[in-house]
Amino acid sequence: MTALQHHVKTTFSAKRSHCSDVRALLESSLVPLDPSPSKDLLHNIILATDELFTNTVKHAYREDASKTIGLEIQVTSSSIAVVIEHTGTPFDPSTYTPFDPNATLDQRRTGGMGVFIMEHLADQVAFERSKSGAHRAILHFDRT
Amino acid sequence: MAMDSFQTTSHTHDGVTTVKLQGELDAQTAVVLEEEFEKLLEKKKYKVITNGQALQYIASAGLGVYMAYIERFREEGGDIKVTHLSERVQHVFDLLGFSKIIDVLESDEEAYQRFQSTS
C-alpha cells in the first residue's frame, strides 16, 4: 500500500449550504501539494465531490441537517481519493437509471446527473460498507 | 458560505432580458436562479439571455434549473440562451449534453440577434 502523503479527515452536517465549504476545503488541501494538481484535475475533484456530497444530503439523509457526513481526503504520490461516509440510505446502483446526455429535452430527467459526473470525472468510483456499518463512497483520481 | 455566493442582475432591452450570473451555482444557490426565472415568467418576459461571464462554477443542480424552466419559456415563444461561459463551465454544459439542447453562444449580441431573427 502506498504511503499517505497528505490526509484530511473532517465532518459536516448534512446541509446543502456546506457544499461550498467542501469545495473550499478541497482547494485549500490540494493546491499546496507538491506537485500541485492541474487546474483541470482540481476542478474534476471538486465537482465530483460536490455532486457526491449533494447526493448524500438529498438522497442518503433526505435533507436531515441533524445528520453528519464524514469527508476524508487521502493523497498518495500517485492518487487522490475522496471518501464520503454516512449512515443514511445507501446508493443502490441496481435501481439507478443512468443519465443520458444525448437525450432530447422532453426525454431528459434531472436525476442521475450527479452520478454521471462522478463516473466521468473520477478514475474510479466505489461504494462500500465500513466495519462500523457506515456507507462509504470513494472517488479515486490518478495524479498523473 | 451562504446564499450570497451566487446572485443575478437583470435588465430588459427591446423585449430581451439579459440576466447576469455571478458567483457559484450549486445545490444551495440554484434556488436563486429558479426565483429569477419564476419572476421573468410572471412578468411575461420570455426571451432571456443568461450571461455567464462572472459565473465561476456550476454543478449539476444549476443545469437542472435550466432543464426545469427552458420548456416553459419556449412554450411562450421565448427561450433561455446562454452566453460568455468560461471554459470550465462550458465543459460541464458539454459533459451533460446541455450544449445540444440549449443555445450556448459567444456573446449577448449573437443571442440577441437570434431572438430578433426568430421573432
Interface residues (C-beta under 8 A of the other chain):
Chain A: R16 S17 C19 S20 D21 R23 A24 H43 L47 D50 E51 T54 V57 K58 F99 D100 P101 N102 A103 T104 L105 D106 R108 T110 M113 G114 F116 I117 H120
Chain B: M1 A2 S5 E24 D26 A27 Q28 Y57 A59 S60 A61 L63 G64 M67 A68 I70 E71 R88 V92 L95 L96 G97 K100 I101
